[in-house]
Structures are given as C-alpha cells and as structure tokens.
Amino acid sequence: MATETRSTPAFVRGLPKAELHVHLQGAASVSTVLALARRHPTEGVPTTEADLRDFFRFTDFAHFIEVYVAVNRLVRTPDDVRELVVGLGRDLAANEVRYAEVTVTPDSHLLMGIDPEDLTAALTMGREQVRSGHGVELAWVYDIAGDLGLESGVRTVEWAEQHLPEGSVGFGLGGPEIGVPRSAFADVFRRAGDLGLASVPHAGETTGPQSIRDSIDHLGAVRIGHGIAAATDPDLMAEIIERDIVLEVCPTSNICTRAVAALDEHPFGILRDAGVRVTINTDDPGMFNTDLNSEYLIAHDIFGLDHSALADLARDAVRASFAPAPTRARILDEIDAYAAGQGTSTHA
C-alpha cells in the first residue's frame, strides 16, 4: 500500500487530524505558562523553565489537579485567555490538526474576575485569529470544575445561557471524579442540552465503570472523556457499543496522572478490539509534554496500529466530532487523499 512507503513518524506528521479532548489551560506550552507566571509572579507557579518542568511532574491525579488549579490562577485577563487560544491554535496547526473541540472552564475565569462578556469576546477573537492565522477550526466545550461542586455547574450553565460564543458545541464535567457524583449535575446538563450543547462528561478515568454508567444514565452522555474503566466491564462495553458512545482516550495523560501504571498496561487496545469507538487525544499537552503526533505514534508503537489503522483513527475522530457536515466531509476527503499517497501536509 502506498502509505507504507513513508516512515511512521513522517506519515503521522502529515496526517490530517481532529482532536476532541484538549483543555485550554492544560494545553498551554511551557513558554506560554512561563510568560503568564512572570506576569503574575505572586501565584506560586515557577518562573524558570527547569523549575516549571519539575512542577509538571505529577505524583498522582490529586497532585495534578492541584497544579492545574495553580496554573488556572495565572489566567486573569481577557488577553490571557486570547493568548492561550492563539497559542493552542499554533500548536494544533503544527500537528496537522484541522479541527479541535477545546474544553474551556468558564467558572475558573469568572472566579478570577474576568467579566462574562469579556470572556466571550476573548474566546471569539482568539478563535478568529486561529482560523485566519493557522487554518484551524476551533469549537468549544464548556466544562464544570467538579471540585467546585454543583454551584460551579450552575454558574457555568448560566454563563452559557447568557453569553454563548459562536462555535459552542458541548458541555462537560471534569476534575476529580471521587466524591463528585455525576447524578448531582443532571439538571445542569439538561439546561445545557436545551442550548444545543452535547453531553461529554469525564468519567471512568480515576474511578470505576459506575461513573460511566451514571454519566450515560443521568447526564445523557454521547461521548465520555477518558472512559478507560469501561475495559473492566464487558457488559458496559457492550452497552457503549450499542448506544454508539465514543470514548475520548488520552494515553499519555493517564500515565502522567498515574491513572494507568504504564503504556503497555493501557486499555486502549482492549477497548478498540472489543469494538468500542475510541479516539486518541492529548488532554493537557503542555503539562504532559506531549502533542497529538506523539499520541498517534503511541497508537503505532504500543498498540500496534499500522498506517491504515492510524488513518482510520483520524477518520473516527472527525466522525465523532460535532463539526458541521461540510467540515467533516472536507477533512475526511483530506485524510483519504493523504492515506492514498496523493495528499501532502499543509503546515510542515
């Protein structure tokens, strides 16, 4: 087959892609976080590269959340938000990502004093800059900070009801899973659904399969962030397949937060072999020192996907996205042409 004449790193570098699970703050590159830390030095985030990289070595998921919250506190102005968006767009373009659904936690920004309308404007301006400057289409998923409780969920959906930017597609629930019952957020997700936002909560990352079941039954989830605990429950996997629910899997993230001990123990292969629809994503690439190309190489090196299967993985992300039909069709055509050896990368 024509694609096999290219080395796998070269094939992955040029493969057109979509990403469905990437957090705006967690995607910030080390250089971006350093700039913010130096701008706001009282927040306790290191201001040298070596110290910041040490800061991003996590002992467990709780430690990761602690660090993530500290970085959140650096984002204090609309310009900070816009710079995050533009920096993410640059990095996505370098990985041949054509379309990405970016998770934003509005409540984090509102609690730092950013005006609700200014937050909407910053996201809108950043999105337009990314489209015009990097050729990447961004869409927004709004995520509740689970550690802040139901009150955060209410504030988040109220902001969405009054200030929803163009390109808004989903509504999620992130942060700690332990002690944050998914059922408590049912009404908030119902209100988000009334706005046309699809339900895409995190579940089954650091807890068992029950959090996935609760997300499906109480929140109407159509995609699950992570969802790796489903691999331990054949009945749940069968239900996920029957309902055509997609899992947003993030291998490097799971290793860095100690949710999984080692890549060769990661359940990506079990899920995929069972017929569960899985996509591969970065989650918080700036904090985890990864990018989407690296995750695709893991799919090849660890999980055994050849070039044809990698192209299928890219197609699955596009099909599972909430992008408009013409956008999905265009990117799928690009993937087909590239996989057939007829296409070339555009951002190399």
C-alpha positions as a Markdown table, in Angstrom:
| # | Residue | x | y | z |
|---|---|---|---|---|
| 1 | Met | 0.0 | 0.0 | 0.0 |
| 2 | Ala | 1.3 | 3.5 | -0.9 |
| 3 | Thr | 1.2 | 4.8 | 2.7 |
| 4 | Glu | 3.6 | 2.1 | 3.9 |
| 5 | Thr | 6.4 | 3.6 | 1.8 |
| 6 | Arg | 6.6 | 6.5 | 4.3 |
| 7 | Ser | 8.1 | 6.1 | 7.7 |
| 8 | Thr | 5.6 | 6.1 | 10.5 |
| 9 | Pro | 6.8 | 9.3 | 12.1 |
| 10 | Ala | 6.6 | 11.0 | 8.7 |
| 11 | Phe | 3.2 | 9.5 | 8.0 |
| 12 | Val | 1.8 | 10.7 | 11.4 |
| 13 | Arg | 3.3 | 14.2 | 11.0 |
| 14 | Gly | 1.5 | 14.8 | 7.8 |
| 15 | Leu | -1.8 | 13.0 | 8.6 |
| 16 | Pro | -4.7 | 15.5 | 8.8 |
| 17 | Lys | -6.4 | 15.2 | 12.2 |
| 18 | Ala | -9.1 | 16.3 | 14.5 |
| 19 | Glu | -8.8 | 16.5 | 18.3 |
| 20 | Leu | -11.8 | 16.1 | 20.6 |
| 21 | His | -10.3 | 16.3 | 24.1 |
| 22 | Val | -7.9 | 19.1 | 24.9 |
| 23 | His | -8.1 | 21.6 | 27.7 |
| 24 | Leu | -7.3 | 25.2 | 27.0 |
| 25 | Gln | -5.3 | 25.9 | 30.1 |
| 26 | Gly | -3.6 | 22.5 | 30.1 |
| 27 | Ala | -2.6 | 22.9 | 26.5 |
| 28 | Ala | -0.5 | 25.9 | 27.2 |
| 29 | Ser | 3.1 | 25.4 | 26.2 |
| 30 | Val | 5.9 | 25.7 | 28.8 |
| 31 | Ser | 6.8 | 29.1 | 27.2 |
| 32 | Thr | 3.3 | 30.3 | 27.5 |
| 33 | Val | 2.9 | 29.3 | 31.1 |
| 34 | Leu | 6.3 | 30.9 | 31.9 |
| 35 | Ala | 5.2 | 34.2 | 30.4 |
| 36 | Leu | 2.0 | 34.1 | 32.5 |
| 37 | Ala | 3.9 | 33.1 | 35.6 |
| 38 | Arg | 6.3 | 36.0 | 35.2 |
| 39 | Arg | 3.3 | 38.3 | 34.5 |
| 40 | His | 1.6 | 37.1 | 37.7 |
| 41 | Pro | 4.6 | 36.1 | 40.0 |
| 42 | Thr | 2.5 | 36.0 | 43.2 |
| 43 | Glu | 0.6 | 32.9 | 42.3 |
| 44 | Gly | 3.4 | 30.4 | 43.2 |
| 45 | Val | 4.0 | 29.0 | 39.7 |
| 46 | Pro | 7.7 | 28.7 | 38.9 |
| 47 | Thr | 9.2 | 31.3 | 36.6 |
| 48 | Thr | 12.2 | 29.3 | 35.3 |
| 49 | Glu | 11.9 | 26.6 | 32.7 |
| 50 | Ala | 13.7 | 23.9 | 34.7 |
| 51 | Asp | 11.6 | 24.6 | 37.8 |
| 52 | Leu | 8.3 | 24.7 | 35.8 |
| 53 | Arg | 9.1 | 21.3 | 34.2 |
| 54 | Asp | 9.7 | 19.9 | 37.7 |
| 55 | Phe | 6.4 | 21.5 | 38.7 |
| 56 | Phe | 4.7 | 19.4 | 35.9 |
| 57 | Arg | 5.9 | 16.1 | 37.3 |
| 58 | Phe | 2.8 | 14.7 | 39.0 |
| 59 | Thr | 2.7 | 12.2 | 41.8 |
| 60 | Asp | -0.9 | 11.3 | 41.3 |
| 61 | Phe | -4.2 | 12.7 | 40.0 |
| 62 | Ala | -4.8 | 14.8 | 43.1 |
| 63 | His | -1.4 | 16.4 | 42.7 |
| 64 | Phe | -2.2 | 17.1 | 39.0 |
| 65 | Ile | -5.4 | 18.9 | 40.0 |
| 66 | Glu | -3.5 | 21.0 | 42.5 |
| 67 | Val | -1.0 | 22.1 | 39.8 |
| 68 | Tyr | -3.8 | 22.6 | 37.3 |
| 69 | Val | -5.6 | 24.9 | 39.6 |
| 70 | Ala | -2.4 | 26.9 | 40.3 |
| 71 | Val | -2.0 | 27.4 | 36.5 |
| 72 | Asn | -5.6 | 28.4 | 36.2 |
| 73 | Arg | -4.9 | 31.3 | 38.6 |
| 74 | Leu | -2.4 | 32.7 | 36.1 |
| 75 | Val | -5.2 | 33.4 | 33.6 |
| 76 | Arg | -6.5 | 36.7 | 35.0 |
| 77 | Thr | -7.4 | 38.9 | 32.0 |
| 78 | Pro | -9.2 | 38.5 | 28.7 |
| 79 | Asp | -5.9 | 38.9 | 26.9 |
| 80 | Asp | -4.5 | 35.9 | 28.9 |
| 81 | Val | -7.4 | 33.9 | 27.6 |
| 82 | Arg | -7.0 | 35.0 | 24.0 |
| 83 | Glu | -3.2 | 34.3 | 24.1 |
| 84 | Leu | -4.0 | 30.7 | 25.3 |
| 85 | Val | -6.3 | 30.2 | 22.4 |
| 86 | Val | -3.9 | 31.5 | 19.8 |
| 87 | Gly | -1.0 | 29.5 | 21.3 |
| 88 | Leu | -3.1 | 26.4 | 21.2 |
| 89 | Gly | -4.1 | 27.0 | 17.6 |
| 90 | Arg | -0.4 | 27.4 | 16.6 |
| 91 | Asp | 0.4 | 24.1 | 18.3 |
| 92 | Leu | -2.5 | 22.3 | 16.7 |
| 93 | Ala | -1.5 | 23.5 | 13.3 |
| 94 | Ala | 2.0 | 22.1 | 13.8 |
| 95 | Asn | 0.3 | 18.7 | 14.3 |
| 96 | Glu | -1.8 | 19.0 | 11.1 |
| 97 | Val | -5.0 | 19.3 | 13.2 |
| 98 | Arg | -7.7 | 20.8 | 11.1 |
| 99 | Tyr | -10.5 | 20.9 | 13.7 |
| 100 | Ala | -10.4 | 20.8 | 17.5 |
| 101 | Glu | -13.0 | 20.8 | 20.2 |
| 102 | Val | -11.4 | 22.7 | 23.1 |
| 103 | Thr | -12.5 | 22.3 | 26.7 |
| 104 | Val | -12.8 | 25.7 | 28.5 |
| 105 | Thr | -13.7 | 26.0 | 32.2 |
| 106 | Pro | -15.6 | 29.3 | 32.2 |
| 107 | Asp | -16.0 | 29.3 | 36.0 |
| 108 | Ser | -12.3 | 29.3 | 36.6 |
| 109 | His | -12.0 | 32.6 | 34.6 |
| 110 | Leu | -15.1 | 34.2 | 36.1 |
| 111 | Leu | -13.8 | 33.5 | 39.6 |
| 112 | Met | -10.5 | 35.2 | 38.7 |
| 113 | Gly | -12.6 | 38.3 | 38.0 |
| 114 | Ile | -12.9 | 38.2 | 34.2 |
| 115 | Asp | -16.1 | 39.8 | 33.1 |
| 116 | Pro | -18.5 | 37.3 | 31.5 |
| 117 | Glu | -18.9 | 39.3 | 28.3 |
| 118 | Asp | -15.1 | 39.8 | 28.1 |
| 119 | Leu | -14.6 | 36.1 | 28.3 |
| 120 | Thr | -16.9 | 35.5 | 25.4 |
| 121 | Ala | -15.1 | 38.2 | 23.4 |
| 122 | Ala | -11.7 | 36.7 | 24.2 |
| 123 | Leu | -12.7 | 33.3 | 23.0 |
| 124 | Thr | -14.3 | 34.7 | 19.9 |
| 125 | Met | -11.3 | 36.8 | 19.0 |
| 126 | Gly | -8.9 | 34.0 | 19.6 |
| 127 | Arg | -10.9 | 31.6 | 17.6 |
| 128 | Glu | -11.0 | 34.0 | 14.6 |
| 129 | Gln | -7.2 | 34.6 | 14.9 |
| 130 | Val | -6.6 | 30.8 | 14.9 |
| 131 | Arg | -8.8 | 30.3 | 11.8 |
| 132 | Ser | -7.2 | 33.1 | 9.9 |
| 133 | Gly | -3.6 | 32.7 | 11.0 |
| 134 | His | -3.3 | 28.9 | 11.3 |
| 135 | Gly | -6.2 | 27.4 | 9.3 |
| 136 | Val | -7.5 | 25.5 | 12.3 |
| 137 | Glu | -11.2 | 25.5 | 13.2 |
| 138 | Leu | -11.9 | 25.6 | 16.9 |
| 139 | Ala | -15.1 | 24.6 | 18.7 |
| 140 | Trp | -15.9 | 25.0 | 22.4 |
| 141 | Val | -16.8 | 22.5 | 25.1 |
| 142 | Tyr | -17.6 | 24.0 | 28.5 |
| 143 | Asp | -16.5 | 22.0 | 31.4 |
| 144 | Ile | -17.6 | 22.2 | 35.1 |
| 145 | Ala | -14.9 | 22.1 | 37.7 |
| 146 | Gly | -16.2 | 19.2 | 39.6 |
| 147 | Asp | -14.1 | 20.0 | 42.7 |
| 148 | Leu | -16.1 | 23.3 | 43.0 |
| 149 | Gly | -19.4 | 21.4 | 43.2 |
| 150 | Leu | -22.9 | 21.9 | 41.8 |
| 151 | Glu | -22.6 | 25.7 | 42.4 |
| 152 | Ser | -19.9 | 25.8 | 39.7 |
| 153 | Gly | -22.2 | 23.9 | 37.4 |
| 154 | Val | -25.0 | 26.4 | 37.9 |
| 155 | Arg | -22.7 | 29.3 | 37.3 |
| 156 | Thr | -21.3 | 27.6 | 34.2 |
| 157 | Val | -24.6 | 26.9 | 32.6 |
| 158 | Glu | -25.9 | 30.4 | 33.5 |
| 159 | Trp | -22.9 | 31.9 | 31.7 |
| 160 | Ala | -23.6 | 29.8 | 28.7 |
| 161 | Glu | -27.3 | 30.7 | 28.7 |
| 162 | Gln | -26.4 | 34.4 | 28.6 |
| 163 | His | -23.1 | 34.7 | 26.8 |
| 164 | Leu | -22.7 | 31.6 | 24.5 |
| 165 | Pro | -19.9 | 32.2 | 21.8 |
| 166 | Glu | -20.2 | 31.1 | 18.3 |
| 167 | Gly | -18.7 | 27.6 | 17.8 |
| 168 | Ser | -20.1 | 26.2 | 21.1 |
| 169 | Val | -20.8 | 22.5 | 20.8 |
| 170 | Gly | -20.5 | 20.6 | 24.1 |
| 171 | Phe | -20.9 | 20.6 | 27.9 |
| 172 | Gly | -18.7 | 18.6 | 30.2 |
| 173 | Leu | -17.7 | 17.8 | 33.8 |
| 174 | Gly | -14.0 | 17.5 | 34.7 |
| 175 | Gly | -11.7 | 17.5 | 37.7 |
| 176 | Pro | -11.9 | 14.9 | 40.5 |
| 177 | Glu | -14.3 | 12.0 | 40.0 |
| 178 | Ile | -14.1 | 10.7 | 43.6 |
| 179 | Gly | -16.8 | 12.4 | 45.7 |
| 180 | Val | -18.4 | 14.1 | 42.7 |
| 181 | Pro | -21.5 | 12.1 | 41.8 |
| 182 | Arg | -22.5 | 12.6 | 38.1 |
| 183 | Ser | -26.2 | 12.4 | 39.0 |
| 184 | Ala | -26.0 | 15.6 | 41.0 |
| 185 | Phe | -25.4 | 17.6 | 37.8 |
| 186 | Ala | -28.4 | 16.2 | 35.8 |
| 187 | Asp | -30.4 | 19.4 | 35.8 |
| 188 | Val | -27.4 | 21.5 | 34.8 |
| 189 | Phe | -26.8 | 19.2 | 31.8 |
| 190 | Arg | -30.5 | 19.3 | 30.9 |
| 191 | Arg | -30.2 | 23.1 | 30.7 |
| 192 | Ala | -27.1 | 22.8 | 28.6 |
| 193 | Gly | -28.8 | 20.4 | 26.3 |
| 194 | Asp | -31.6 | 22.9 | 25.8 |
| 195 | Leu | -28.9 | 25.2 | 24.4 |
| 196 | Gly | -27.9 | 22.6 | 21.9 |
| 197 | Leu | -24.7 | 21.6 | 23.8 |
| 198 | Ala | -23.9 | 17.8 | 23.6 |
| 199 | Ser | -23.1 | 16.0 | 26.8 |
| 200 | Val | -19.4 | 15.0 | 27.0 |
| 201 | Pro | -18.5 | 14.5 | 30.7 |
| 202 | His | -15.3 | 12.9 | 32.0 |
| 203 | Ala | -15.9 | 9.6 | 33.7 |
| 204 | Gly | -14.1 | 6.3 | 34.3 |
| 205 | Glu | -10.6 | 7.9 | 34.4 |
| 206 | Thr | -9.7 | 7.5 | 38.1 |
| 207 | Thr | -12.9 | 5.7 | 39.2 |
| 208 | Gly | -14.6 | 2.5 | 38.1 |
| 209 | Pro | -17.2 | 1.8 | 35.5 |
| 210 | Gln | -20.1 | 3.1 | 37.6 |
| 211 | Ser | -19.2 | 6.7 | 36.9 |
| 212 | Ile | -19.5 | 6.0 | 33.2 |
| 213 | Arg | -22.9 | 4.4 | 33.7 |
| 214 | Asp | -24.0 | 7.4 | 35.7 |
| 215 | Ser | -22.8 | 9.7 | 33.0 |
| 216 | Ile | -24.9 | 7.9 | 30.4 |
| 217 | Asp | -28.0 | 7.4 | 32.6 |
| 218 | His | -28.1 | 10.8 | 34.3 |
| 219 | Leu | -26.3 | 13.2 | 32.0 |
| 220 | Gly | -27.2 | 11.7 | 28.6 |
| 221 | Ala | -23.5 | 11.4 | 27.6 |
| 222 | Val | -22.9 | 10.9 | 23.9 |
| 223 | Arg | -19.1 | 10.9 | 24.4 |
| 224 | Ile | -17.1 | 10.1 | 27.5 |
| 225 | Gly | -13.9 | 11.9 | 28.4 |
| 226 | His | -11.4 | 9.1 | 29.1 |
| 227 | Gly | -13.8 | 6.3 | 30.0 |
| 228 | Ile | -10.9 | 3.7 | 30.3 |
| 229 | Ala | -12.6 | 1.9 | 33.2 |
| 230 | Ala | -15.1 | 0.5 | 30.7 |
| 231 | Ala | -12.4 | -2.0 | 29.7 |
| 232 | Thr | -13.0 | -3.8 | 33.1 |
| 233 | Asp | -16.8 | -4.3 | 32.4 |
| 234 | Pro | -17.7 | -6.3 | 29.3 |
| 235 | Asp | -21.5 | -5.5 | 29.8 |
| 236 | Leu | -20.7 | -1.8 | 29.9 |
| 237 | Met | -18.6 | -2.1 | 26.8 |
| 238 | Ala | -21.5 | -3.8 | 25.0 |
| 239 | Glu | -23.9 | -1.1 | 26.1 |
| 240 | Ile | -21.5 | 1.6 | 24.9 |
| 241 | Ile | -21.2 | -0.1 | 21.6 |
| 242 | Glu | -25.0 | -0.5 | 21.3 |
| 243 | Arg | -25.5 | 3.2 | 22.1 |
| 244 | Asp | -22.7 | 4.3 | 19.8 |
| 245 | Ile | -21.0 | 6.3 | 22.6 |
| 246 | Val | -17.4 | 7.4 | 21.8 |
| 247 | Leu | -14.6 | 7.4 | 24.3 |
| 248 | Glu | -12.0 | 10.2 | 24.2 |
| 249 | Val | -8.9 | 8.3 | 25.2 |
| 250 | Cys | -5.7 | 10.2 | 26.3 |
| 251 | Pro | -2.9 | 7.7 | 26.9 |
| 252 | Thr | 0.0 | 9.9 | 28.0 |
| 253 | Ser | -2.3 | 11.8 | 30.3 |
| 254 | Asn | -3.3 | 8.6 | 32.1 |
| 255 | Ile | 0.3 | 7.7 | 32.6 |
| 256 | Cys | 1.3 | 11.2 | 33.9 |
| 257 | Thr | -1.5 | 11.3 | 36.4 |
| 258 | Arg | -0.9 | 7.7 | 37.5 |
| 259 | Ala | -4.4 | 6.6 | 36.4 |
| 260 | Val | -2.6 | 3.8 | 34.5 |
| 261 | Ala | 0.8 | 2.5 | 35.6 |
| 262 | Ala | 2.4 | 2.0 | 32.1 |
| 263 | Leu | 1.6 | 2.4 | 28.5 |
| 264 | Asp | 1.8 | -1.3 | 27.9 |
| 265 | Glu | -1.0 | -1.7 | 30.5 |
| 266 | His | -3.2 | 0.9 | 29.0 |
| 267 | Pro | -6.7 | -0.4 | 28.0 |
| 268 | Phe | -6.8 | 1.4 | 24.6 |
| 269 | Gly | -6.3 | -1.9 | 22.8 |
| 270 | Ile | -8.8 | -3.8 | 24.8 |
| 271 | Leu | -11.5 | -1.1 | 24.1 |
| 272 | Arg | -10.7 | -0.9 | 20.4 |
| 273 | Asp | -10.5 | -4.7 | 19.9 |
| 274 | Ala | -13.9 | -5.0 | 21.6 |
| 275 | Gly | -15.4 | -2.7 | 19.1 |
| 276 | Val | -15.8 | 0.4 | 21.3 |
| 277 | Arg | -15.4 | 3.6 | 19.3 |
| 278 | Val | -12.2 | 5.3 | 20.6 |
| 279 | Thr | -10.4 | 8.5 | 19.6 |
| 280 | Ile | -7.0 | 9.5 | 20.7 |
| 281 | Asn | -6.2 | 12.8 | 22.3 |
| 282 | Thr | -3.7 | 14.9 | 24.4 |
| 283 | Asp | -5.9 | 16.2 | 27.2 |
| 284 | Asp | -3.3 | 18.7 | 28.7 |
| 285 | Pro | -0.4 | 18.5 | 26.3 |
| 286 | Gly | 1.6 | 21.4 | 27.8 |
| 287 | Met | 1.6 | 19.9 | 31.2 |
| 288 | Phe | 2.2 | 16.3 | 30.0 |
| 289 | Asn | 4.9 | 17.2 | 27.4 |
| 290 | Thr | 3.1 | 15.6 | 24.5 |
| 291 | Asp | 1.3 | 16.5 | 21.3 |
| 292 | Leu | -1.2 | 14.7 | 19.1 |
| 293 | Asn | 1.5 | 13.4 | 16.8 |
| 294 | Ser | 3.1 | 11.7 | 19.8 |
| 295 | Glu | -0.2 | 10.1 | 20.8 |
| 296 | Tyr | -0.6 | 8.7 | 17.3 |
| 297 | Leu | 2.9 | 7.3 | 17.5 |
| 298 | Ile | 2.0 | 5.6 | 20.8 |
| 299 | Ala | -1.0 | 4.1 | 18.9 |
| 300 | His | 1.5 | 2.6 | 16.5 |
| 301 | Asp | 4.4 | 1.7 | 18.8 |
| 302 | Ile | 2.4 | 0.4 | 21.8 |
| 303 | Phe | -1.0 | -0.6 | 20.4 |
| 304 | Gly | 0.2 | -1.9 | 17.0 |
| 305 | Leu | -1.8 | 0.3 | 14.6 |
| 306 | Asp | -0.4 | 0.3 | 11.1 |
| 307 | His | -0.7 | 3.3 | 8.7 |
| 308 | Ser | -4.2 | 2.2 | 7.5 |
| 309 | Ala | -5.4 | 1.9 | 11.1 |
| 310 | Leu | -3.9 | 5.3 | 12.0 |
| 311 | Ala | -5.8 | 6.9 | 9.2 |
| 312 | Asp | -9.0 | 5.2 | 10.4 |
| 313 | Leu | -8.3 | 6.6 | 13.9 |
| 314 | Ala | -8.1 | 10.0 | 12.4 |
| 315 | Arg | -11.3 | 9.4 | 10.5 |
| 316 | Asp | -13.1 | 8.2 | 13.7 |
| 317 | Ala | -12.2 | 11.5 | 15.4 |
| 318 | Val | -13.7 | 13.5 | 12.6 |
| 319 | Arg | -16.9 | 11.4 | 12.5 |
| 320 | Ala | -17.3 | 11.6 | 16.3 |
| 321 | Ser | -16.9 | 15.4 | 16.3 |
| 322 | Phe | -19.7 | 17.9 | 16.4 |
| 323 | Ala | -18.2 | 19.8 | 13.4 |
| 324 | Pro | -20.6 | 20.9 | 10.7 |
| 325 | Ala | -21.2 | 18.3 | 8.0 |
| 326 | Pro | -19.2 | 20.2 | 5.3 |
| 327 | Thr | -16.2 | 20.5 | 7.6 |
| 328 | Arg | -16.3 | 16.8 | 8.4 |
| 329 | Ala | -16.6 | 15.9 | 4.7 |
| 330 | Arg | -13.7 | 18.2 | 3.8 |
| 331 | Ile | -11.3 | 16.7 | 6.4 |
| 332 | Leu | -12.3 | 13.1 | 5.6 |
| 333 | Asp | -11.5 | 13.8 | 2.0 |
| 334 | Glu | -8.1 | 15.2 | 3.0 |
| 335 | Ile | -7.4 | 12.1 | 5.1 |
| 336 | Asp | -8.4 | 9.8 | 2.3 |
| 337 | Ala | -6.2 | 11.6 | -0.2 |
| 338 | Tyr | -3.3 | 11.6 | 2.2 |
| 339 | Ala | -3.6 | 8.0 | 3.1 |
| 340 | Ala | -3.7 | 7.1 | -0.5 |
| 341 | Gly | -0.4 | 8.9 | -1.0 |
| 342 | Gln | -2.0 | 11.7 | -3.0 |
| 343 | Gly | -2.0 | 14.4 | -0.3 |
| 344 | Thr | 0.6 | 16.5 | 1.4 |
| 345 | Ser | 0.7 | 18.3 | 4.8 |
| 346 | Thr | -0.1 | 22.0 | 4.8 |
| 347 | His | 1.6 | 23.2 | 8.0 |
| 348 | Ala | 5.0 | 21.5 | 7.7 |
